[in-house]
Structure formats: structure tokens, C-alpha cells
């Protein structure tokens, strides 16, 4: 199974200081890098931004949050709505933030292989869940809506409250928050 890929790029990039999704990484915008790196393990990448069309000039369909400012949980809500519209009958999606450097398609395969009997599969390390590289089942959508209406926007809390499988975080799992981290990552060998 290759899940549809939804890339979150709706944040304000406060720590980054500019639009992180458009920051160049190894010759391409970071959000495009994520889509290209995961192309072999996913299908139909869609960017979830604060407004529709924001990144369509980069060649990837871009949908907008239903209600901007609701954080990643709001982005997941919008991804589920789009999944039902764009991929009728599909039940799983992969939600990834735009700030991953060199994401590995093998990570997706690992998540997919552990989906039986659960509604989400995520990596989990010593600091908790990694909810922004997670396989989610459409059955989670009602819980996402409930949490949004109750102003409980934590994806960590969502994963704690549903039947989620956890896998050890890969040693090469990296995302960036600042331009310096992005520059440093670009210098590392692949």
C-alpha cells in the first residue's frame, strides 16, 4: 500500500524567519524535496497550507486549512477532508511536515507494515511521539474534529488518546527549525 502524502506547510515559520517550505535544500524548495524523496513510497502529494494555491507554483496541488491558525491538527483535519474527496475509498494517509531533510521511503514502508489493528502508526522516541511523520486512518477524523472543537490541538495528545502503534524513531530522522540547521543538514553526506 502506498498512502497519499499530505505535507504540512501552513505554519508561520517564526523560528526560521522566512517561509520554510520554500527554503532551498539541495537545489529545490524543502517542501518539494520532501515530496520527491517520498515519491517511491507514497502517491498523489498534496500540500496543506494556510490558504489554497499557496505553493501550486511549485507543481504540487495545495489545499488550504478550513480554519487557518488551528495548527497541525487543523491541517490533519483538512487532509482527511481532501482524502475523502480526492481518493474515495482510501482509508490511510501519511501526514508529514515540510521541514524534514532527507526523509527515507523505508520509513513509510515501516509505518505501513505496522498498521493492522490500529488507527495510526508513528515513530516515538524518548521525548514522545513524532506526530508529523505519521500514518493516520480515516477513522481518526471524528476524534480530530472533536479535539478541534474542544480546543485540544495537540497531535501528541491525539496519538495518546487513540489506538496508535509506536515504532522506534530512525537514527536518520531529522527536521529543521532554523536556517542554520538547514545549512548544516545540507553539508551532511546523504
Secondary structure as a PSIPRED ss2 file (coil, helix, strand):
# PSIPRED VFORMAT (PSIPRED V4.0)

   1 X C   1.000  0.000  0.000
   2 X C   1.000  0.000  0.000
   3 X E   0.000  0.000  1.000
   4 X E   0.000  0.000  1.000
   5 X E   0.000  0.000  1.000
   6 X E   0.000  0.000  1.000
   7 X E   0.000  0.000  1.000
   8 X E   0.000  0.000  1.000
   9 X C   1.000  0.000  0.000
  10 X C   1.000  0.000  0.000
  11 X C   1.000  0.000  0.000
  12 X C   1.000  0.000  0.000
  13 X C   1.000  0.000  0.000
  14 X C   1.000  0.000  0.000
  15 X C   1.000  0.000  0.000
  16 X C   1.000  0.000  0.000
  17 X C   1.000  0.000  0.000
  18 X C   1.000  0.000  0.000
  19 X C   1.000  0.000  0.000
  20 X H   0.000  1.000  0.000
  21 X H   0.000  1.000  0.000
  22 X H   0.000  1.000  0.000
  23 X C   1.000  0.000  0.000
  24 X E   0.000  0.000  1.000
  25 X E   0.000  0.000  1.000
  26 X C   1.000  0.000  0.000
  27 X C   1.000  0.000  0.000
  28 X E   0.000  0.000  1.000
  29 X E   0.000  0.000  1.000
  30 X H   0.000  1.000  0.000
  31 X H   0.000  1.000  0.000
  32 X H   0.000  1.000  0.000
  33 X H   0.000  1.000  0.000
  34 X H   0.000  1.000  0.000
  35 X H   0.000  1.000  0.000
  36 X H   0.000  1.000  0.000
  37 X H   0.000  1.000  0.000
  38 X C   1.000  0.000  0.000
  39 X C   1.000  0.000  0.000
  40 X C   1.000  0.000  0.000
  41 X C   1.000  0.000  0.000
  42 X E   0.000  0.000  1.000
  43 X E   0.000  0.000  1.000
  44 X E   0.000  0.000  1.000
  45 X E   0.000  0.000  1.000
  46 X E   0.000  0.000  1.000
  47 X E   0.000  0.000  1.000
  48 X E   0.000  0.000  1.000
  49 X E   0.000  0.000  1.000
  50 X C   1.000  0.000  0.000
  51 X C   1.000  0.000  0.000
  52 X C   1.000  0.000  0.000
  53 X C   1.000  0.000  0.000
  54 X C   1.000  0.000  0.000
  55 X C   1.000  0.000  0.000
  56 X H   0.000  1.000  0.000
  57 X H   0.000  1.000  0.000
  58 X H   0.000  1.000  0.000
  59 X C   1.000  0.000  0.000
  60 X C   1.000  0.000  0.000
  61 X C   1.000  0.000  0.000
  62 X E   0.000  0.000  1.000
  63 X E   0.000  0.000  1.000
  64 X E   0.000  0.000  1.000
  65 X C   1.000  0.000  0.000
  66 X C   1.000  0.000  0.000
  67 X C   1.000  0.000  0.000
  68 X C   1.000  0.000  0.000
  69 X C   1.000  0.000  0.000
  70 X C   1.000  0.000  0.000
  71 X H   0.000  1.000  0.000
  72 X H   0.000  1.000  0.000
  73 X H   0.000  1.000  0.000
  74 X H   0.000  1.000  0.000
  75 X H   0.000  1.000  0.000
  76 X H   0.000  1.000  0.000
  77 X H   0.000  1.000  0.000
  78 X H   0.000  1.000  0.000
  79 X H   0.000  1.000  0.000
  80 X H   0.000  1.000  0.000
  81 X H   0.000  1.000  0.000
  82 X H   0.000  1.000  0.000
  83 X H   0.000  1.000  0.000
  84 X H   0.000  1.000  0.000
  85 X H   0.000  1.000  0.000
  86 X H   0.000  1.000  0.000
  87 X C   1.000  0.000  0.000
  88 X C   1.000  0.000  0.000
  89 X C   1.000  0.000  0.000
  90 X C   1.000  0.000  0.000
  91 X C   1.000  0.000  0.000
  92 X E   0.000  0.000  1.000
  93 X E   0.000  0.000  1.000
  94 X E   0.000  0.000  1.000
  95 X E   0.000  0.000  1.000
  96 X E   0.000  0.000  1.000
  97 X E   0.000  0.000  1.000
  98 X C   1.000  0.000  0.000
  99 X C   1.000  0.000  0.000
 100 X E   0.000  0.000  1.000
 101 X C   1.000  0.000  0.000
 102 X C   1.000  0.000  0.000
 103 X C   1.000  0.000  0.000
 104 X C   1.000  0.000  0.000
 105 X H   0.000  1.000  0.000
 106 X H   0.000  1.000  0.000
 107 X H   0.000  1.000  0.000
 108 X H   0.000  1.000  0.000
 109 X H   0.000  1.000  0.000
 110 X H   0.000  1.000  0.000
 111 X H   0.000  1.000  0.000
 112 X H   0.000  1.000  0.000
 113 X C   1.000  0.000  0.000
 114 X C   1.000  0.000  0.000
 115 X C   1.000  0.000  0.000
 116 X C   1.000  0.000  0.000
 117 X C   1.000  0.000  0.000
 118 X C   1.000  0.000  0.000
 119 X C   1.000  0.000  0.000
 120 X E   0.000  0.000  1.000
 121 X E   0.000  0.000  1.000
 122 X E   0.000  0.000  1.000
 123 X E   0.000  0.000  1.000
 124 X E   0.000  0.000  1.000
 125 X E   0.000  0.000  1.000
 126 X C   1.000  0.000  0.000
 127 X C   1.000  0.000  0.000
 128 X E   0.000  0.000  1.000
 129 X E   0.000  0.000  1.000
 130 X E   0.000  0.000  1.000
 131 X E   0.000  0.000  1.000
 132 X E   0.000  0.000  1.000
 133 X E   0.000  0.000  1.000
 134 X E   0.000  0.000  1.000
 135 X E   0.000  0.000  1.000
 136 X E   0.000  0.000  1.000
 137 X E   0.000  0.000  1.000
 138 X H   0.000  1.000  0.000
 139 X H   0.000  1.000  0.000
 140 X H   0.000  1.000  0.000
 141 X H   0.000  1.000  0.000
 142 X H   0.000  1.000  0.000
 143 X H   0.000  1.000  0.000
 144 X H   0.000  1.000  0.000
 145 X H   0.000  1.000  0.000
 146 X H   0.000  1.000  0.000
 147 X H   0.000  1.000  0.000
 148 X H   0.000  1.000  0.000
 149 X H   0.000  1.000  0.000
 150 X C   1.000  0.000  0.000
 151 X C   1.000  0.000  0.000
 152 X C   1.000  0.000  0.000
 153 X C   1.000  0.000  0.000
 154 X C   1.000  0.000  0.000
 155 X H   0.000  1.000  0.000
 156 X H   0.000  1.000  0.000
 157 X H   0.000  1.000  0.000
 158 X H   0.000  1.000  0.000
 159 X H   0.000  1.000  0.000
 160 X H   0.000  1.000  0.000
 161 X H   0.000  1.000  0.000
 162 X C   1.000  0.000  0.000
 163 X C   1.000  0.000  0.000
 164 X E   0.000  0.000  1.000
 165 X E   0.000  0.000  1.000
 166 X E   0.000  0.000  1.000
 167 X E   0.000  0.000  1.000
 168 X E   0.000  0.000  1.000
 169 X C   1.000  0.000  0.000
 170 X C   1.000  0.000  0.000
 171 X C   1.000  0.000  0.000
 172 X C   1.000  0.000  0.000
 173 X C   1.000  0.000  0.000
 174 X C   1.000  0.000  0.000
 175 X E   0.000  0.000  1.000
 176 X C   1.000  0.000  0.000
 177 X C   1.000  0.000  0.000
 178 X C   1.000  0.000  0.000
 179 X H   0.000  1.000  0.000
 180 X H   0.000  1.000  0.000
 181 X H   0.000  1.000  0.000
 182 X H   0.000  1.000  0.000
 183 X H   0.000  1.000  0.000
 184 X H   0.000  1.000  0.000
 185 X H   0.000  1.000  0.000
 186 X H   0.000  1.000  0.000
 187 X H   0.000  1.000  0.000
 188 X C   1.000  0.000  0.000
 189 X C   1.000  0.000  0.000
 190 X C   1.000  0.000  0.000
